Amino acid sequence: MDPLKILEKQSGMLRLLVYLAEDGEKPLTEVRDDTDIPIHQLYSSVDKCKEMGLVKTRIDNTKYPPKNLIYATEKGKKVAEKLLEIKNLIKSYQ
């Protein structure tokens, strides 16, 4: 499927990538709390981003309870940079 079509259907992916690019690795619960992405859309967006190689997840077992962490891959960071450029261009016209 065309990546742009996926992004159109999964608008949470855009916000997720920008959030991770700005804030780095975060627990999934913190992403949920800090963004306005509905929970069902967040998990769907994470799955799609993982499929596209834009994010990775890992479990931090050094704390109890263990935390599910998510972070942008190098590819995800590059996409997020472009999204931030678009965001800033649009802001400048408001």
ZARO-533065 format. One line per 8 residues: their letters; for each residue x, y, z of N, C-alpha, C. Coordinates in nm, 4 decimals, decimal comma. Each point is the difference from the previous one (the first is absolute). Layout:
<nodes>
a = X Y Z X Y Z X Y Z | ...;
</nodes>
This chain:
<nodes>
mdplkile = 0,0841 -0,1183 0,0000 -0,0841 0,1183 0,0000 0,0884 0,1244 0,0000 | -0,0487 0,1023 -0,0642 0,0698 0,1283 -0,0087 0,0186 0,0593 0,1408 | 0,1236 0,0332 0,0393 0,0237 0,0549 0,1341 -0,0827 0,1252 0,0305 | -0,0259 0,0826 -0,1010 -0,0809 0,1201 0,0241 -0,1430 -0,0360 0,0353 | -0,0523 -0,1046 -0,0607 -0,1354 -0,0450 0,0340 -0,0047 -0,0498 0,1441 | 0,1046 -0,0692 0,0399 0,0067 -0,0479 0,1390 0,0019 0,1188 0,0947 | 0,0818 0,1007 -0,0304 0,0073 0,1187 0,0847 -0,1330 0,0741 0,0054 | -0,0723 0,0051 -0,1125 -0,1307 0,0649 -0,0018 -0,0976 -0,0710 0,0929;
kqsgmlrl = 0,0031 -0,1317 -0,0014 -0,0925 -0,0786 0,0825 0,0399 0,0016 0,1469 | 0,1282 0,0112 0,0263 0,0525 -0,0085 0,1362 0,0592 0,1347 0,0410 | -0,0823 0,0999 0,0180 0,0526 0,1327 0,0330 0,0780 0,0000 0,1316 | -0,0282 -0,0953 0,0861 0,0745 -0,0103 0,1245 0,1473 -0,0278 -0,0223 | 0,0329 -0,0612 -0,1139 0,1400 -0,0290 -0,0316 0,0808 0,1285 -0,0102 | -0,0579 0,1014 -0,0615 0,0705 0,1266 -0,0168 0,0309 0,0629 0,1349 | -0,1015 0,0062 0,0846 0,0202 0,0594 0,1332 0,0950 -0,0834 0,0840 | -0,0081 -0,1314 -0,0121 0,0892 -0,0890 0,0737 0,1450 0,0231 -0,0389;
lvylaedg = 0,0277 0,0067 -0,1288 0,1374 0,0202 -0,0469 0,0554 0,1347 0,0429 | -0,0809 0,1047 -0,0109 0,0457 0,1329 0,0421 0,0269 0,0007 0,1501 | -0,0888 -0,0597 0,0769 0,0176 -0,0064 0,1454 0,1296 -0,0717 0,0364 | 0,0239 -0,1153 -0,0607 0,1216 -0,0757 0,0312 0,1254 0,0723 -0,0468 | -0,0081 0,0695 -0,1114 0,1160 0,0750 -0,0501 0,0353 0,1127 0,0959 | -0,1008 0,0611 0,0605 0,0238 0,1114 0,0908 0,0393 -0,0468 0,1395 | -0,0527 -0,1162 0,0428 0,0181 -0,0430 0,1387 0,0822 -0,1264 0,0194 | 0,0369 -0,0692 -0,1072 0,0815 -0,1211 0,0128 -0,0783 -0,1198 0,0484;
ekpltevr = 0,0715 -0,0976 0,0528 -0,0622 -0,1244 0,0463 -0,0927 0,0275 0,1177 | -0,1199 -0,0557 -0,0075 -0,1003 0,0233 0,1040 -0,0771 -0,1276 0,0289 | -0,0471 -0,0144 0,1246 -0,0917 -0,1107 0,0287 -0,1305 0,0221 -0,0769 | -0,0587 -0,1067 -0,0467 -0,1232 0,0099 -0,0772 -0,1106 0,0685 0,0801 | -0,0035 -0,0240 0,1302 -0,1019 0,0646 0,0832 0,0189 0,1520 0,0027 | 0,1244 0,0443 -0,0032 0,0284 0,1438 -0,0013 -0,0397 0,0615 -0,1347 | 0,0251 -0,0718 -0,1079 -0,0420 0,0476 -0,1321 -0,1522 0,0160 0,0004 | -0,0678 -0,0997 0,0522 -0,1466 0,0042 0,0080 -0,0468 0,1213 0,0795;
ddtdipih = 0,0643 0,0262 0,1121 -0,0411 0,1107 0,0869 0,0375 0,1371 -0,0566 | 0,1125 0,0100 -0,0702 0,0507 0,1287 -0,0481 -0,0577 0,0441 -0,1342 | -0,0551 -0,0933 -0,0744 -0,0536 0,0352 -0,1314 -0,1517 -0,0095 0,0046 | -0,0637 0,0554 -0,0989 -0,1453 -0,0107 -0,0088 -0,0421 -0,1101 -0,0964 | 0,0891 -0,0954 -0,0216 -0,0307 -0,1121 -0,0893 -0,0891 -0,0976 0,0774 | -0,1205 -0,0270 -0,0512 -0,0873 -0,0976 0,0675 0,0717 -0,1344 0,0144 | -0,0246 -0,0674 0,1098 0,0740 -0,1210 0,0350 -0,0043 -0,1062 -0,1105 | -0,1169 -0,0228 -0,0593 -0,0087 -0,1010 -0,1056 0,0822 0,0415 -0,1219;
qlyssvdk = 0,0022 0,1301 -0,0277 0,0769 0,0503 -0,1133 0,1496 -0,0048 0,0303 | 0,0367 0,0230 0,1248 0,1408 -0,0048 0,0390 0,0582 -0,1388 -0,0252 | -0,0667 -0,1027 0,0485 0,0526 -0,1351 -0,0174 0,0033 -0,0405 -0,1469 | -0,1007 0,0409 -0,0752 -0,0019 -0,0270 -0,1432 0,1144 0,0741 -0,0704 | 0,0233 0,1242 0,0405 0,1078 0,0805 -0,0581 0,1363 -0,0588 0,0317 | 0,0177 -0,0470 0,1228 0,1269 -0,0636 0,0385 0,0239 -0,1228 -0,0877 | -0,1029 -0,0823 -0,0174 0,0151 -0,1204 -0,0829 0,0384 0,0353 -0,1433 | -0,0674 0,1001 -0,0576 0,0301 0,0398 -0,1384 0,1403 0,0582 -0,0103;
ckemglvk = 0,0385 0,0821 0,0971 0,1345 0,0585 -0,0008 0,1064 -0,1093 0,0116 | -0,0270 -0,1011 0,0811 0,0937 -0,1116 0,0114 0,0108 -0,0747 -0,1320 | -0,1131 -0,0245 -0,0651 0,0000 -0,0690 -0,1293 0,0821 0,0768 -0,1036 | -0,0058 0,1334 0,0070 0,0704 0,0841 -0,0970 0,1440 0,0281 0,0416 | 0,0415 -0,0518 0,1158 0,1364 0,0195 0,0474 0,0268 0,1398 0,0544 | -0,1054 0,0697 0,0462 0,0150 0,1364 0,0494 0,0216 0,0072 0,1506 | -0,0489 -0,1002 0,0724 0,0201 -0,0054 0,1454 0,0345 -0,1422 0,0402 | 0,0570 -0,0101 0,1171 0,0247 -0,1296 0,0633 -0,0476 0,0100 0,1439;
tridntky = -0,0293 -0,1154 0,0571 -0,0395 -0,0052 0,1404 0,0934 -0,0957 0,0728 | 0,0093 0,0213 0,1284 0,0766 -0,0924 0,0831 -0,0602 0,0028 0,1394 | 0,0273 -0,1028 0,0760 -0,0503 -0,0076 0,1372 0,1149 0,0292 0,0947 | -0,0221 0,0949 0,0902 0,0990 0,0351 0,1024 -0,0313 -0,0811 0,1249 | 0,0799 -0,1029 0,0231 -0,0203 -0,0872 0,1154 0,0753 0,0461 0,1235 | 0,0651 0,1163 -0,0079 0,0774 0,0465 0,1153 -0,0904 0,0613 0,1063 | -0,1245 0,0228 -0,0341 -0,0956 0,0593 0,0943 -0,1176 -0,0942 0,0167 | -0,0669 0,0166 0,1123 -0,1208 -0,0787 0,0211 -0,1172 0,0946 0,0135;
ppknliya = -0,1047 -0,0187 -0,0711 -0,0162 -0,1010 -0,1036 0,0794 0,0371 -0,1251 | 0,0321 -0,0983 -0,0824 0,0738 0,0287 -0,1231 -0,0758 0,0999 -0,0866 | 0,0736 0,0818 -0,0730 -0,0622 0,1014 -0,0847 0,0249 -0,0313 -0,1468 | -0,1045 0,0196 -0,0791 0,0124 -0,0090 -0,1455 0,0476 0,1339 -0,0511 | 0,1184 0,0029 -0,0585 0,0570 0,1238 -0,0518 -0,0091 0,0021 -0,1517 | -0,0151 0,1202 -0,0544 -0,0072 0,0169 -0,1445 0,0966 0,1101 -0,0398 | 0,0641 -0,0176 -0,1146 0,0931 0,1018 -0,0483 0,0029 -0,0019 -0,1523 | 0,0369 0,1134 -0,0580 0,0091 0,0123 -0,1455 0,1318 -0,0605 -0,0477;
tekgkkva = -0,0074 -0,0723 -0,1100 0,1206 -0,0516 -0,0651 0,0641 0,1157 -0,0768 | 0,1155 -0,0250 -0,0585 0,0638 0,1044 -0,0818 -0,0926 0,0417 -0,1138 | -0,0635 -0,0980 -0,0627 -0,0953 0,0287 -0,1071 -0,1162 0,0834 0,0535 | -0,0504 -0,0361 0,1175 -0,1097 0,0736 0,0623 0,0389 0,1428 0,0337 | 0,1249 0,0187 0,0445 0,0486 0,1346 0,0305 0,0072 0,0863 -0,1255 | 0,0402 -0,0602 -0,1108 0,0065 0,0750 -0,1261 -0,1399 0,0426 -0,0452 | -0,0961 -0,0912 0,0115 -0,1381 0,0333 -0,0358 -0,0519 0,1094 0,0925 | 0,0290 -0,0118 0,1292 -0,0459 0,0997 0,0970 0,0608 0,1373 -0,0282;
eklleikn = 0,1268 0,0031 -0,0415 0,0636 0,1279 -0,0357 -0,0788 0,0695 -0,1101 | -0,0404 -0,0769 -0,1011 -0,0781 0,0568 -0,1109 -0,1365 0,0466 0,0493 | -0,0614 -0,0776 0,0879 -0,1295 0,0397 0,0556 0,0121 0,1296 0,0804 | 0,1093 0,0130 0,0750 0,0222 0,1230 0,0768 0,0222 0,1193 -0,0926 | 0,0688 -0,0224 -0,1124 0,0171 0,1065 -0,0986 -0,1362 0,0456 -0,0524 | -0,0856 -0,0959 -0,0330 -0,1342 0,0319 -0,0496 -0,0789 0,0746 0,1075 | 0,0078 -0,0491 0,1228 -0,0703 0,0635 0,1117 0,0441 0,1455 0,0150 | 0,1299 0,0247 -0,0070 0,0524 0,1356 0,0157 -0,0371 0,0893 -0,1180;
liksyq = -0,0026 -0,0555 -0,1207 -0,0430 0,0771 -0,1164 -0,1456 0,0438 0,0142 | -0,0829 -0,0915 0,0428 -0,1418 0,0314 0,0165 -0,0192 0,1032 0,1098 | 0,0734 -0,0154 0,1099 -0,0080 0,0961 0,1112 0,0346 0,1406 -0,0462 | 0,0982 0,0116 -0,0881 0,0444 0,1308 -0,0441 -0,1043 0,0729 -0,0851 | -0,0987 -0,0730 -0,0497 -0,1039 0,0608 -0,0819 -0,1268 0,0307 0,0793 | 0,0002 -0,0297 0,1266 -0,1192 0,0263 0,0811 0,0040 0,1373 0,0600;
</nodes>
